[in-house]
Amino acid sequence: MDKRLAVTLSGWELDNPVIPASGTYGFGYEFCEFYDINILGSIATKGTTLEPRFGNPTPRIAECEMGMINAVGLQNPGLEKVISEEFPKLQKVFNKKVVANISGFAIEEYVACAKAMDKQDIVGIIEVNISCPNVRHGGMSFGTDPQMAAKVTKAVKEVTSKPVYIKLSPNVTDIVAIAKACEEAGADGISMINTLLGARFDLKTGKPIIHNIMGGFSGPAIKPVALRMVYQVYEAVNIPIIGIGGIASAEDVIEMMYAGATAVQVGAANCADPYACQKIINNLPSLIDKLNIEKLEDIIGRAHR
């Protein structure tokens, strides 16, 4: 373990800033056959809802030139099974705390999920997804309206003593206003960005490739958008940011930290290469040597100085 890679999120020290993003890494234990997942900074577990969800009809994945579109629709076994089955499986092979991602279609659902996650020793941070663009039951509205975002934040904060990070949607006019509203409502940190909205069409039939027509666009193509938004939000808030969007290399991690991120999440890259996170972590020490960086914590927000 290279001490120079350590970062701190709301008092919780991570060995390094690399966290697989929710929905791209299952519940973590699935990746054990590839490498020792304990090298990760943490794991953002699959988005959990109060009730089990089968997700959207298929097809729900479309490849793109520089990324992918997904409309999985928060498929998960539901809160009860995540806690009773998925977490114990993960704890057998992973000895660190996780970022538990929760989602809901009403404030009461967020509250119920947060309350239950608060009691789990394995949970270090509760990440509240107010931004999933592919669930129709009002899922977008929480993340597109500062008042609604603040309402969810406040409600979740009231039922947990664990740090609460709000995951923001980029599909908005002013992401800074939403980040500030979350901070004022008590958020301990921000995770950003979730996927952009995208679509693909079949050249032979002219029909949409994805059953839902639109889905969440992620991958290398969205990195400049994510960097710009992280930069803007870092200027406006005084809470840590987990940077997400197009991270696929050690260089991407450094750039995202320059913009203002304390840690990063790796999403689409895991779908293209199950070893993506391992490679990034292994490449960070030589890259920081090359860039004359003493320790990663020194470079957070460097672009602003």
Buried (B, 14 or more C-beta within 10 A) or exposed (E): EEEBBBBEBBEBEBBBBBBBBBBBBBBBBBBBEEBEBEBBBBBBBBBBBBEBBEBBEEEBBBEBEEBBBBBBBBBBBBBEEBBEEBBEBBBEBBEBBBBBBBBBBEBEBBBBBBBBBBEBEBBBBBBBBBBBBBBEEEBBEBBBBBEBBBBBBBBBBEBBEBBBBBBBBBBBEEBBBBBBBBBEBBBBBBBBBBBBBBBBEEEEEEEBBBBBEBBBBBBBBBBEBBBBBBBBBBEEBEBBBBBBBBBBBBBBBBBBBBBBBBBBBBBBBBBBEBEBBBBBBEBBBEBBEEEEBEEBBEBBBBBEE
